[in-house]
Amino acid sequence: MMKQQRPLTKEQYLKKFSRAVRWRLPPQESEEAIADYRELVFQPERDESKLVEELGEPVQAAHLLTDVKAYRRWLKIFAVLAFGLFLLAKWAWMGHSSFYFSFADQWWYPVWVMAVGLALSLYWFRRYGQKNGPLSKRLVLALVVVLAFGAGTMAWNWYVFDSSFLDSYVERYPLIIPWQVILQRELIINGGMICALIALAGLILAKCYDRRWLALYTLAVTVAAVCGFIIFFCRSIDIGYAVRSSAQSYLFARLIPIGAAGLIGTGVALC
């Protein structure tokens, strides 16, 4: 005998409707729809057991308010951006493996993903996204945390790729792997994967609440791309004397413009 499903409470109905409508509609329109449905749902005479019968399923009610063409356009944009974040997380995870890359061109794979993500997301949200109230303090805090991590990772890699440190490292390898190298590896691998997830969260929050959350996506995807670039760089080179003497300057001559582009994109997303 099948167990009969319990009817939704008013709070549960509004919660499910709110999630669905925020994903499907622009922030201001979704807040207006939620306010209207709050009045409908919490009418004193409303029978809680007949909510679905009278108002329809929460997701279906949100679907009726959706501009299908605009929603499908958003799903296509989201799929492209989410796939890029999957690639960045995958490349970061590959830093754990012993697989080596033979072509330097592959260093730029994460940067290409970042460039497409920045251009596409900024275009879409600047055109179709909406601001919603004052700038969130949580957004500011999240940006500070991601920026601090990115700056710290860059600083640590500057230290690790210094020629004097690389000379001492090569002399002891493979008998001893310095803790500095182990920490660097964990920062770029785990940091790259975590920043890809943070970027995904920023993308969803920008769609559901306020387009300025896109700044979290742009900053986090930049840090993830930087981590991926360093991983490809480390996996592609043979640290001979000539490379050791120029690795730091060669790497950061490329990382600094990448980081600067991401910071500019973050500023644009906040405007």
N, C-alpha and C positions, 0 to 999 in steps of 0.2 A: 504494500500500500504506500503510495507516494505521500510524503510529508507536505502538508499545505503551507505555502509560503506566507509568512506574516506580512501584513500590509505595512507600507512605509509610514513612519511618523512624519509629522510636518517638518521637523528639523532635518530628517534624512532626505526627504524629497527635495527640499530647498538646497541642501548640500550637493546632491547629485546633479540637480539642474544647474547650479552655479558652476560646477566643474565643466560640464558640457558646454554651456553657453560661453564661458570665458575662452575656451579653446576654439570655438567656432566664430565668435564675433569680435570686432575691435573692442578695446577696453571700455571706452565710454558707453558704447551701445550695450555691451554685456552688463555693465553696472545698472543701466536703466532697465534692462530686461529683468535682472535679479530683483530690483526694487519693486517692479510691477508684480512679479510672481510672489514676492514676499507678502504683499498686500492680499493677493488672491489666496495664498495658502493659509495665512493666519487670520482669515476672517472668522469672527466668533462663531458664526453659524456653520462653518465648514466642517463636515464630517470627516475625520481623519481616515477612517476606514475606506472612504470613497475618493480619496485624492487621485489615484491613478485612473479611476473610472471617469472622473469629471474633468481632470486636467491632462490626462494622458501620461505615458511614461516620461520620466524626466528627460532622458536623452532624445526621445521623439519630440517632446515639446521644444527642446533647443533646436532640433533639426528643422522644425517648422519656421523658426525665426532666421534660419541661415540663408545667406546668399550663396547658393550652391557653387556657382562659377568662381566667386572670390575664394570660397573655402577650398575648392580643389586646387586653385592656384597656390594657396598657402601650403597645402599638403605637399605639392611638388617642390616648393622652395625648402620646406622643412626636411624632406627626404634627402635632397642634395646636401644640405648643411650637416645633417645627422650622419650621413655616409662619410663625409669628410672627417668628422670627429671620430668615427669608428676607425678610419685609417690611421689617424694620429695615435689613438690608443693602441692599435695593433703594432705600429712601428715602435712605440715606446716599449711594449711588452717584448718585442724581439731583441731588445737590449740584453735580456736574460740569457739568450741563446748563444751558441758558439758559432753561429752563421756569420760569415764575413761577406761584405759586398766588394765587388771588384771595380766598380765604376764610380768616379767622383760625382758624376751627374746626379746620382741618386740622393746625394745630400740635399738637393733642392726639392725633393718630393714633398716634404712637410711644408715648405715655404709656398709651393704652388697651391696646396690645399688651403693654407691660410689666406693667400691672395684671393682665391675664388670665394672663400667664405666671407672675407671682409667686404669685397665688392658687392656680392649678391645680397648679403644680409643688410648692409647699409642702404642699398638701393630700395629693397623691399620695405624695410621698417620706416625709412624716411618718407616713403610715398604712402604707405598704407597703415603704418603703426600710429599710435596715439599716446600722447602724454596723459597721465592721470594723477593729478594732484602734485604736491611738493615732492622733491627728490627724496627717495627712501633712505633713511639712515642705515638700514641693513645693506643696501646697495653700496653705499660709501664704505662701510666696514668691509664688505666682501672685496671691493676693489683694492682697498689698502692691503688686505691679507695676500691677495694674488700678486699685487705689485711688489710687496716685500719679498715674497717667495721668488719671484722672477729676478729681482735685483740680487738677492742672496745667491741664487744659482749662478748667475752671470759672474758675480764676484769670485765664487769658489772655483769656477772653471778658469777664470783668469789666473788664479793662483796655481791650479793643477797644471795648466799648460805653459807655465813659465819654464824657460829652458833649463834653469838651474835645478828645479824640482824634477823635471823629466830626466835629466842626466842621472840624478841620484836614484830615481825609480828604475831606470833601465839597468843600472849596475846591480840592483838587488833582485830584479825579476828573473826567473819565476819563483825563486826561493821565498821571497817576501813580497807581498802586495801591501803597500802602505795603506793605513786606514783612510788617508786623504782620498785615495783613488776609490776605495770601497764606498765612502760617503758620496763622492761625486757620481758614481754609478747609480747609487740608490736615489739620489736627487733627480737625476735626469730621467730615470726609468719610471719610478713611482710618481714623480712630479708630473711627467708627461701624461700618464694615464689619468691622474686625479684632475689635472687641468682640463682634459678633454671632457670629463664628466661635469666639471663646473661650468664649462662652456655650454654644454647641453642644457643644464639647469637655467643658465642665463637666457638662452634662446626661448625656452618654454615660458619663463617669467615675463620676458619682453612681449610675448604674444598674449599672455593671459592678464597681465596687470598694467604694465607701463613700458613703452618702447625703450625707455632709457636703461632698462635692465640689459639691453643689447650690449651696453658697455662692458658688462661682465663677460659676455660671450667673446667680444673682440679682444679683451685683455687676456682672458684665459686661453683662447685659441692661439694667440701670439706666443705665450709662454710654452704651450704644448708644442708649437712648431719649432721654437728655439731648442727645446729638449730633444725633439726628433732630429733636428739638424746636427746637434752635437753627437747623438748616438750614431748616426750614419757616418759622421766624420771619424769618430773613434774606431768604428768597425771597418773603415775603408783604408786607413793609412798604416804604413809600416814605419814605426818611430825610429828612423835612422838619424844620424847626427844632423844632416841638413834639415830634416823635418823638425827635429827638436828645437833647432835654433830659430825657426820661423813659424812654428805651429801657433803660438799665441797671437801674433800679429795677423797671420793669415786667417785664422778663425774669427777673430773679433772684428776684422775689417768687413766681414759679412754679417756677423750677428748684430752689430750696432745698427746698421740700416734696417734690418728686419724688426728689431725692437722699436725703433723710431716710427716705422710705418704702423705698427700695432698701437703705439701710444696716440698717434694722430687719429687712427680709426676709433679709438676709445673716446677721444675728445669729441669727435663728430657725433658718435652715438649718444653722448650726454647732452648735446645741444638741442 
